[in-house]
Amino acid sequence: MKSVLFKSGVCLLAAALLVNQADAQRRSNRRGNTQPETTNPTQQQTNNNQQPAGYDPYGGLPITVDSSGMTDNTVRKSLRPDNAYDKSSVSARTPLTYEHLRADDALFAEKVWRELDLREKMNQTFRYEAQDDNGSQVFVDMVLKSVMSGEITAFQDDRFSIPMPITDIQQLTMGKADTTPVYDLKDMTKITGYKVTRASFDPKSVNKLRLKEEWVFDRESSRLFCRILGIALLKTEYIPNTTKERGTSSMFWVYYPDLRPMLAKFEVYNPKNMGQSRMTWEELFESRMFSSYIVKSTLDNAANRNIRNYIKDPILALLEGDNIKDKIFNYEQDLWSY
């Protein structure tokens, strides 16, 4: 009987020692004093989805950044007169102030969204590639330069309610980064470093512009006014590894009245240039010397949808845009009796 009790006491004492040792081991693990268990590195990376501390995917080889392909926005002014006549007054031009329209006199007012395809023949002046004392003459470059310099504010929506920081604009205009290895010229199997290159932003990737405008009939002057409210740059997106267009996406919106002072200082390319001097971009928009088509309006559109959303056929969508234009034109004409 005594031997049995002795053996039972020994077993209890051993169990208590094991429990105390386990508690001490857990406390030590919480303090970080124990070495982690040896596991397979591949399995550890799969489980934790993290790289070990100090991990270098390039094996310590030097990494250089090649910025030669980035877009150069430096304005290089001519050190000698580059024209046979005096053009000093161009930089001093200012746009005319809009005529004030009272809300009580707005007998008719409808908003219209239209798109300009810069690849059309009439819109080729938007893609005129040249340099002048005020910089690039490509229309997209002009707008980007004004936004990046902080001269005007870019917005995310066509209601101009969410401003976009310049850092976001920089991300939109930066090409995709690509890392390529640099090989030893004597041993082409040996990698001596890596080079990070980034493609420059191509202004020709912006093939379309979107305008938001409002048509207002003023009963005091008996005139139909068209006021442009905003301009958006539409970047063309392609199906991966193909040249087929997938659609367009808006980069940002700019408020047109904020843009007018800049447009008044840039001249439009005139391929004929007979009998008149070159007009400014502000005069081109106010004179509506561009080709466009309507993609949306507030006229009979309670759902606030684009034309393409309820008319899938592209030809019929263009005809519907012309139908909206005719309704606005006929409203003014029907107010008169002959």
Helices and strands as residue ranges (DSSP letters): H 2-31, H 41-48, E 63-66, G 90-92, G 103-105, E 106-117, G 121-127, E 131-132, E 135-136, H 139-148, E 154-155, H 166-173, E 177-183, E 191-198, G 203-205, E 206-218, E 223-238, E 245-255, H 256-263, H 281-287, E 293-297, H 307-310, H 314-334
